């Protein structure tokens, strides 16, 4: 009886691990995309502020 319970517990654990790992990889993919979009957005904003500063300096000199 103990062996049957252990085998059943192991089978249950093994069968439940697959979907959990799949859910984890989906979460990681969404997180990676969100971070990439955030870093791209930050880079665009930084470039925009640099361009604005350069434009101001040029207009002040001229």
Secondary structure, DSSP 8 states (H G I E B T S, - for coil): -HHHHHHHHHHHHHHHHHHHHHHHHHHHHHHHHHHHHHHHHHHHHHHHHHHHHHHHHHHHH-
